[in-house]
Amino acid sequence: MKKKVFITRQIPDQGIDMLKENIATVDVFPHDRPILKEELMNVIEHYDGLLCLLTDPVDAEVLKKGKKLSVVSNYAVGYNNIDVQTATDLNICVTNTPGVLTDATADLAWALILGTARKTAQADIYTRKKKFNGWSPTLFLGLPVANMTLGIVGAGRIGTAAALRSSGFSMKVLYVSNHPNQVLEKELNAAKVSMDTLLERSDIISLHVPLTSQTRHMFGKNEFAAMKETALLINTSRGPVVNEKELAYALENGIIAGAGLDVFENEPDIYNRLLTLENTLLLPHIGSATHETRNKMARMAARNMLAGLSGKKPEFLVNPRVFGA
């Protein structure tokens, strides 16, 4: 008998087709919005597999209600939306999609760096409103990027890829990481430094850390005060890494010069004061939003699901303890 899989939102057809062609009957949440926890609770008990998004609250209550569940396949690299400990206790595989979105997210970090530094979003709106009446020596003056110091917080796959893209801008690179990054040190002569040093010396700080209890509100009042007044903060990691209220205060009061954000503390809600500031560039969590990347993520999530439903160890298993590891 075919296994049943519930997908919490429409994903690229390639992933859905893989599931349907193999061992799964697939149902997809019909609305183009994040599923509510109550809605997920109402259906989860009927399914063997759950393919979910980072926006979906797969907590202990949901997992325990899913009495048939054997796999939760997250369509994301991060999995802080899932209670992995409870899933492990219930012998449910939890999987993710690492690596596939590295280049897309690193590219977007640079879109935010350049857009924030050169005020491109504001200039675009100004132009579309037909306010442009000719070249001006004082119009939309921004900040330089070339020859500046780039601070990378979290030198994993994405942080490394973002840093490597700085070579075309002749930047000095500093990084904070749990381990030395030989690639960055060899290719860019990057320096592994303390957080205090990175905050003090960086002109642009780009965040690339997972969301954990240690990284939640990693950037707040004290960190902003330690940064240069001309510095920019870029976040393509996880929203709660930054305290949005304290970021807004820093931006309003000239403590730092600007911020480019693709992720937010309480998505999809955004701290209202950030929305009103002209020294912010705000994007709707599109770090992995290329056709190629999203298709790869769909196929990877489907492969993880199919392996788990077949009793095999998925390639990208978050909780190997369910297989006795």
Secondary structure, 3 states (H helix, E strand, C coil): CCEEEEECCCCCHHHHHHHHHCCEEEEECCCCCCCCHHHHHHHHHHCCEEEECCCCCECHHHHHHCCCCCEEEECCCCCCCECHHHHHHCCCEEECCCCCCHHHHHHHHHHHHHHHHHCHHHHHHHHHCCCCCCCCCCCCCCCCCCCCEEEEECCCHHHHHHHHHHHHHCCEEEEECCCCCHHHHHHHCCEECCHHHHHHHCCEEEECCCCCCCCCCCECHHHHHHCCCCCEEEECCCHHHECHHHHHHHHHCCCCCEEEECCCCECCECCHHHHHCCCEEECCCCCCCCHHHHHHHHHHHHHHHHHHHCCCCCCCECCHHHHCC
